[in-house]
Amino acid sequence: MTSSGHQPHAPAAPVAGGPILEARDVHRTYRLGRVEVPVLKGASIAVHPGEWVSILGSSGSGKSTLLHILGGLDRADRGHVAFRGEEIVGYSPRRLDRYRNDHVGFVFQFYHLLPELTVLENAMLPATVGVGMIEWSRRRHEVRERARALLDRLGLSHRFRHRPAELSGGERQRVAIARALMRNPEVLLADEPTGNLDARSGESLLEVIAEQHRAGLAVVMVTHDQWVAARADRTVHLADGRVA
């Protein structure tokens, strides 16, 4: 999908044939009181443009932590994380915000929709980040039309004015996908996106993601479900903080 106004940024040209997103020897330990809990112990993964990779592992294996580090939502204690060959570990908070908003779309198991906003307003949110009043007044119609087009393609044209509490789980997750795609990301990071859905809604959601993947979107999906993982081009297994 493309937008008439927003063009994805490309901070650094990738090495020919190289990964779009890569983590190398990533370590992450959390402190719970006086106890240190090592979660990632040298995990490495490379995702190429347009590739769908599933990260499969049991609960507590570090899947979500690795995904959050790839997306800049968490920082590794040590190791390397690069987008298009450029290290993101040293990004300033402002540049990290730009990376997350301009290049990466996020879909989580628990939706994280704002309950006071309508479906349309939730989908529009990423396009409002860091936009001044003058620019917003100029772009408002374009943003609204893109959000409408995304929601329409996801089968939610009859839900524009509804709020999240009035939607089913599958519908909420579709709104979350529309929000994730709002800025034309190059990578979609999905953390157990079917975890709260019934089988039919889950299959429908995976078809939506597959459609975007066929259009060239790179996808990294965390799951503990072999059936969900099987939709990907490639599956990697995370165990004891490392990619097997």
Secondary structure, 3 states (H helix, E strand, C coil): CCCCCCCCCCCCCCCCCCCCEEEEEEEEEEEECCEEEEEEEEEEEEECCCCEEEEECCCCCCHHHHHHHHCCCCCCCEEEEEECCEECCCCCHHHHHHHHHHHEEEEECCCCCCCCCCHHHHHHHHHHCCCCHHHHHHHHHHHHHHHHHHHHHCCCCCCCCCCHHHCCHHHHHHHHHHHHHCCCCCEEEEECCCCCCCHHHHHHHHHHHHHHHHCCCEEEEEECCHHHHCCCCEEEEEECCEEC
